[in-house]
Amino acid sequence: MRTTMIQRSVRYRHTAALIAIGFSLGTALVAAPAFAKAKKLTPAAKPTVSKSTTPATLPPLHTFGQKFVDPKGNEVLLQGVNIGGWLVTEGWMCGDKQGDRFLLERLEQRFGEAKAAELMDVWYDNWMTTADLDRIQSYGFNFIRVPFGYRNLQNAAGDWHRNAKGEIDFSRFDWIVNEAGKRGMYVVLDYHIWQGQKEGYSDISLLKSPGDVQRAKAATVWAEVAKHFKGNGTMAAFDLFNEPEGSPGDSLQRPSYEAIRQADPDRICLGEGVWYTNFNDKYWTNAGWSDHYPVDKAAGTVEEKVERWSKAHKVADNPAVPTPVFIGELKAPDDNLQSARELIQAMQARHWSWAVWCYKAVNNGGWASFNYYGDSMRYDSAVDSYDSLKAQWSTRLRQWQDPRQPVNYYTEDWWIDGFRRKVAAR
C-alpha cells in the first residue's frame, strides 16, 4: 500500500497488469466509517514474538489453469488479510504524524543505525504477536499477505543483515511463516519497498538508469528469499512488486522472476500492476495475475461494480488471463457489513483469491478490523525522543492483551463479520 494521510482519500493510482494488451486500473474511493464500539478481547497468556525457525509447513500450492491447487489437485482459494504496518510501517495507518513509509530511515538519521534498529525491534516485537495471529485465525482466513522491504534484510547500503552464524537473518520472516503454518494459514510475501523507492517511485520501472540497477538489486533480494524458503509449503507465493508503475515489455518483473526461478522453479509468482504482461507466453510458468481494489466508482450494486471493473481490466476475457486472479488488497466499498459480504460473494463467484487491507491500524476505521485509538498510539517520529518512542511502542501496542489495563482499541465488528471466511474453497 502506497499512501499518506492526505492521499488516503484519493487512494491509489494503479497501473494495471495487462494481459496481451494494455489497459489502466480504476480506483475505489470510500467514505470514512463511524467508529464501532470497543469489544473486549480474550487476552493471550504471556504473548510472545518467538524467532523460532521450527518448520510447520502446509501442502505446497501450484497453479493449474485459472486455479491455485494443492498437491491432490483440489482448488484452494486464498482468502485472508494483509499484515500491514508490521515489517513495513506506513505512518498514515500506524499513528505517526509523519505519514510516509520511511520510519527506519528517519530514526537512523536522528539516533544512528544501532539505536534505530533497537527501536524497530521494539515495534516488530509488539505490533504483531502470536495473540494477533490467533485473532486472525479466528476470522477463518487461510492465508496472510505480508508486505516487506529490502531494509528488513539489508542496511541502507545494501549489505545483508546476518545472524551469529553469518547467514542472512530471516528470523522475522521465519517466525511469521512458521506461526502462520501452525495455524493452518499460508503466507504470500509482498515486496513493498525496494531500494531507490524513496528517491523515485517509478524509477525501477523505467528502461534506463537507475531503473536497471534497481531491478538488479530487487532480483538479488528475491533470489535469496527464494533460496531460503525453497521447499516450504506454507509460503504460497511471492508477490513480485507492490503497485509498480507501468513497465512495457515485462522489463520490471522479468529479472526478479528469473532469479526466483533459478533458485526455486516451483514457487508461485504473482505479477502485479505491470503493463503488457503476456501470460499467454509460455515464458510465465506457475504464475498468477494480481491487482487491487476491484470495484469502480460508478453507481450500482457491488456485483455490478466488480463486473464493470473485470471487463475494463479484461479479466473476464478468456483466455486473456489464463492464470489465477489474486486481489492482493481490497476494502468494503461502503464500509459496512452488506458491502463487505457482497464483495466477498463477488470474489467467490469468480474464484478470485483475495486479501483485505488490513488486519490492524491506528484510528482508521474500516481500513482495519482492529484499531488503536488515536490518542493512545499517536506519536511523531521526527520529534519524539528515543525513550518516549520505546516506552510507547513496548507498552501500548500490547496493552489490549492485558485485561487489567484501560481499553485502548476498538474493533470494527461489521468488518470481522463481513469478511470472515465461512465458505470453503471448491
Stockholm file with secondary structure:
# STOCKHOLM 1.0

chainA/1-426         MRTTMIQRSVRYRHTAALIAIGFSLGTALVAAPAFAKAKKLTPAAKPTVSKSTTPATLPPLHTFGQKFVDPKGNEVLLQGVNIGGWLVTEGWMCGDKQGDRFLLERLEQRFGEAKAAELMDVWYDNWMTTADLDRIQSYGFNFIRVPFGYRNLQNAAGDWHRNAKGEIDFSRFDWIVNEAGKRGMYVVLDYHIWQGQKEGYSDISLLKSPGDVQRAKAATVWAEVAKHFKGNGTMAAFDLFNEPEGSPGDSLQRPSYEAIRQADPDRICLGEGVWYTNFNDKYWTNAGWSDHYPVDKAAGTVEEKVERWSKAHKVADNPAVPTPVFIGELKAPDDNLQSARELIQAMQARHWSWAVWCYKAVNNGGWASFNYYGDSMRYDSAVDSYDSLKAQWSTRLRQWQDPRQPVNYYTEDWWIDGFRRKVAAR
#=GR chainA/1-426 SS CCCCTTGGGGCCCCCCCCSSSCCCCCCCCCCCCCCCCCCCCCCCSSCCCCCCCCCCCCCCCEEETTEEECTTSCBCCCEEEECTTSSSCCHHHHTBSSCSSCHHHHHHHHHCHHHHHHHHHHHHHHHSCHHHHHHHHHTTCSEEEEEEEGGGTBCTTSCBCBCTTSSBCCHHHHHHHHHHHHTTCEEEEEEEECTTTTTCTTGGGSSSTTHHHHHHHHHHHHHHHHHHHTTCTTEEEEECCSSCCCCGGGTTHHHHHHHHHHHCTTCEEEEESCTTCCTTSTTCCSEEEEEECCCCSSSSCHHHHHHHHHHHTTTTSTTTCCSCEEEEEECCTTSSHHHHHHHHHHHHHHTCEEEESCSEEESCGGGCSEEECHHHHCBCTTTSCHHHHHHHHHHTTTGGGCTTSCCCEEECHHHHHHHCCCSCCC
#=GC SS_cons         CCCCTTGGGGCCCCCCCCSSSCCCCCCCCCCCCCCCCCCCCCCCSSCCCCCCCCCCCCCCCEEETTEEECTTSCBCCCEEEECTTSSSCCHHHHTBSSCSSCHHHHHHHHHCHHHHHHHHHHHHHHHSCHHHHHHHHHTTCSEEEEEEEGGGTBCTTSCBCBCTTSSBCCHHHHHHHHHHHHTTCEEEEEEEECTTTTTCTTGGGSSSTTHHHHHHHHHHHHHHHHHHHTTCTTEEEEECCSSCCCCGGGTTHHHHHHHHHHHCTTCEEEEESCTTCCTTSTTCCSEEEEEECCCCSSSSCHHHHHHHHHHHTTTTSTTTCCSCEEEEEECCTTSSHHHHHHHHHHHHHHTCEEEESCSEEESCGGGCSEEECHHHHCBCTTTSCHHHHHHHHHHTTTGGGCTTSCCCEEECHHHHHHHCCCSCCC
//
